[in-house]
Amino acid sequence: MPRQKTAKTAKAGKLSMDQMRALINKKAGMQVAHDLNDQDNPTNVSDWIPTGSRWLDSMICRGKLAGIPVGKVTEIAGLESSGKSYMAAQVAANAQKMGIDVVYFDSESALDNNFLERTGCNVNNILYVQATSVEFVLETIEELLKTNDSRMLFVWDSLALTPAISDIEGDYNPQSTMAMKARVLSKGMSKLLVSIANSQSTLLVLNQLKANITRSPAEAMTTPYMTPGGKTLIYSYSLRIWLTRPKAKASFVMDDKGFRVGNTVKIKLEKSRFGSQGRQCQFKILWGDSVGVQDEESWFDAIQSSEHLERSGAWYELKYEDGTSEKFQSAHWPTKLQNEKFKNRVLAIMDEELIEKFDQRIGNASDFYEEEEK
């Protein structure tokens, strides 16, 4: 005669969200399950590092004044002499003002103290590291994230010129190490993304734009550039900022004696997880006596389409909210910005034109995208 069971098998009850989070975090040995309503969760970007250009900062995240997202991976890629390192130095200076430690990986051994100081960096508080190999950079970032509790900005200048170990130890035949760097980066980024987010650190990767050599003429027209490093990095980036610049002589900034002290740079958000992909702007970067973005001068171009700014020949008229207005000529723009009332009105118009109208989809798309997206 079969033996009867004396007790029923225990049945699991329904777990609450808090209980499931606790169970998962215990299993992982660290906090990986989060409440999305918690502002400290790693998916939420609660802090931004200014780029040095208010126009660019106004475009990056839909509905707010932003910058380089803290806790994420960002790429600044550009053509030669387009201003990648200058922008990175400006970001580094702004990060230091926010109390963020800066670690600068340099593959070219060409970083100059005077250059950094002129952008506003405190060179005594920058950890400079030669980027001897891709593996070394990734391993160093991983080690610092494990051992340092403070927020960090890692600047990698540049990925394109950082070799893999196999490149260093091998011969000069490119076929012998084909795609090795891309494979190393694929493995490295998959290890680092969670740690970067959880530590509220930031990785800023500088890269090169190269001509997209393809058999398809149509693809070459729609995507004229590509970046080295493989596709994994493209998926890892939350933000991709691409820099190009006109070749014309007029694109240079001249001093009063005609010497070149800067150049015009065109910016495009090639990728943005913040609802603003494809937006563009233009400003000048100085690399003479002063180094960095020529920010306030670009505000004039940023508000050209506003109904609050009217043009009559060589004169412009800026309208205030109280119904009054002020006339000026473009040559006097920097001087006019020294007036606090005038400056505050310009900033308010920029917020309206670049942030609010884009967020609320007021006007035509052509007001925000300089070229049709394909």
Residue pairs with C-beta under 8 A, 6 or more apart in sequence:
15 23
17 35
20 33
21 33
21 34
21 35
24 32
24 33
25 31
25 32
25 33
30 198
31 198
32 194
34 41
34 42
34 43
35 41
36 43
36 44
39 46
40 46
42 71
42 194
42 197
42 198
43 197
45 61
45 66
45 69
45 70
45 71
45 72
45 238
45 274
46 70
47 70
47 71
47 98
47 200
48 57
48 60
48 61
48 65
48 66
48 67
48 68
48 69
48 70
49 67
49 68
49 70
49 91
49 94
49 95
49 98
49 100
49 153
49 202
50 57
50 67
50 68
50 91
50 94
51 57
51 60
51 67
51 68
51 87
51 90
51 91
51 94
51 241
51 293
52 87
52 90
52 91
52 94
52 292
52 293
52 295
53 267
53 281
53 283
53 293
53 295
53 298
54 65
54 295
54 299
54 347
54 350
55 281
55 283
55 295
55 298
55 299
55 301
55 302
55 350
55 354
56 241
56 267
56 281
56 283
57 65
57 66
57 67
58 65
58 66
58 302
58 350
58 351
58 354
58 355
59 269
59 276
59 279
59 281
59 354
59 358
60 66
60 67
60 69
60 239
60 269
60 272
60 274
60 276
61 69
61 272
61 274
61 275
61 276
62 274
62 275
62 276
62 358
62 359
63 275
63 355
63 356
63 359
64 355
65 351
65 355
66 274
67 91
67 94
68 74
68 91
68 202
68 204
68 239
69 202
69 238
69 239
69 274
70 100
70 151
70 200
70 201
70 202
71 196
71 197
71 199
71 200
71 201
71 202
72 196
72 197
72 202
72 203
72 238
72 239
72 273
73 189
73 193
73 196
73 202
73 203
73 205
73 233
73 236
73 237
73 238
74 202
74 203
74 204
74 205
74 237
74 238
74 239
74 240
74 241
75 204
75 205
75 206
75 207
75 227
75 233
75 237
75 239
75 240
75 241
76 84
76 87
76 88
76 204
76 205
76 206
76 207
76 241
76 243
77 84
77 206
77 207
77 208
77 209
77 225
77 227
77 240
77 241
77 242
77 243
77 270
78 84
78 208
78 209
78 242
78 243
78 244
78 265
79 208
79 209
79 243
79 244
79 245
80 208
81 245
81 263
82 209
82 243
82 244
82 245
82 263
82 265
83 243
83 245
83 263
83 265
83 285
83 287
84 157
84 158
84 206
84 207
84 243
85 157
85 206
86 119
86 285
86 286
86 287
86 291
86 292
86 293
87 241
87 243
87 285
87 293
88 155
88 157
88 204
88 206
89 115
89 116
89 119
89 121
89 291
89 292
90 119
90 120
90 292
90 293
91 153
91 155
91 204
92 102
92 104
92 116
92 119
92 121
92 126
92 153
92 155
93 116
93 119
93 120
93 121
93 292
94 120
95 102
95 153
95 202
96 102
96 121
96 122
96 125
96 126
97 120
99 151
100 150
100 151
100 152
100 153
100 202
101 125
101 127
101 148
101 150
101 151
101 152
101 153
102 121
102 125
102 126
102 127
102 152
102 153
102 155
103 126
103 127
103 129
103 141
103 144
103 152
103 153
103 154
103 155
104 111
104 126
104 127
104 128
104 129
104 155
104 157
105 129
105 130
105 131
105 137
105 140
105 154
105 155
105 156
105 157
105 162
106 128
106 129
106 130
106 131
106 157
107 130
107 131
107 156
107 157
107 158
107 159
107 161
107 162
108 157
108 158
108 161
109 130
111 128
111 157
113 123
115 291
116 123
116 126
117 123
118 289
118 290
118 291
118 292
119 291
119 292
120 292
129 137
129 140
131 137
131 156
131 157
131 162
132 168
133 162
133 163
133 164
133 165
133 167
133 168
134 159
134 162
134 163
134 164
134 165
134 181
134 184
134 185
134 188
135 164
135 165
135 184
135 188
137 156
137 162
138 184
138 185
138 188
138 189
138 191
138 192
141 154
141 192
141 203
142 191
142 192
142 195
144 152
145 152
145 192
145 195
145 196
145 199
145 201
146 195
149 199
151 199
151 200
151 201
151 202
152 199
152 201
152 202
153 201
153 202
153 204
154 201
154 202
154 203
154 204
155 204
155 206
156 162
156 203
156 204
156 205
156 206
157 206
158 205
158 206
158 207
158 208
159 185
159 205
159 206
159 207
159 228
159 229
159 233
160 207
160 208
160 227
160 228
160 229
161 208
162 181
163 181
164 177
164 180
164 181
164 184
166 176
166 177
166 180
167 177
167 180
167 181
170 176
170 177
179 230
181 228
181 229
181 230
182 229
182 230
182 231
182 232
183 230
185 229
185 230
185 232
185 233
186 230
186 232
189 232
189 233
189 236
190 232
192 203
193 236
195 201
196 202
196 203
205 233
205 237
207 227
207 228
207 229
208 227
208 228
209 225
209 226
209 227
209 242
209 243
209 244
210 225
210 226
210 227
210 228
211 224
211 225
211 226
212 219
212 220
212 223
212 224
212 225
212 226
213 220
214 220
222 374
225 242
227 233
227 234
234 240
234 271
237 271
238 272
238 273
238 274
239 269
239 271
239 272
239 273
239 274
240 269
240 270
240 271
240 272
241 267
241 268
241 269
241 270
242 267
242 268
242 269
242 270
243 265
243 266
243 267
244 265
244 266
244 268
245 251
245 263
245 264
245 265
245 266
246 264
246 266
251 263
251 264
252 260
252 262
252 263
252 264
253 260
253 261
253 262
253 263
253 264
253 284
253 286
253 288
253 294
254 260
254 261
255 261
255 288
259 288
260 288
261 286
261 287
261 288
261 289
261 290
262 284
262 285
262 286
262 287
262 288
262 294
263 284
263 285
263 287
264 282
264 283
264 284
265 282
265 283
265 284
265 285
266 280
266 281
266 282
267 280
267 281
267 282
267 283
268 278
268 279
268 280
269 276
269 277
269 278
269 279
269 280
270 277
271 277
272 279
276 358
278 369
278 373
279 358
279 368
279 369
280 369
280 370
280 371
281 298
281 302
282 298
282 301
283 293
283 294
283 295
283 297
283 298
283 301
284 293
284 294
284 297
284 298
285 292
285 293
285 294
286 292
286 293
286 294
296 334
296 337
297 333
297 334
299 337
299 346
299 347
299 350
300 330
300 333
302 350
302 353
302 354
303 309
303 346
303 349
303 350
303 353
305 353
305 367
306 349
306 352
306 353
308 318
308 319
308 345
308 349
308 352
309 316
309 317
309 318
309 319
309 349
310 316
310 317
310 319
311 317
314 329
314 330
315 327
315 328
315 329
316 327
316 328
316 329
316 330
317 325
317 326
317 327
318 325
318 326
318 327
318 328
318 342
318 345
318 346
319 325
320 326
320 341
320 345
321 345
321 348
326 336
326 342
328 336
336 342
337 343
337 346
356 362
357 363
357 367
357 368
358 368
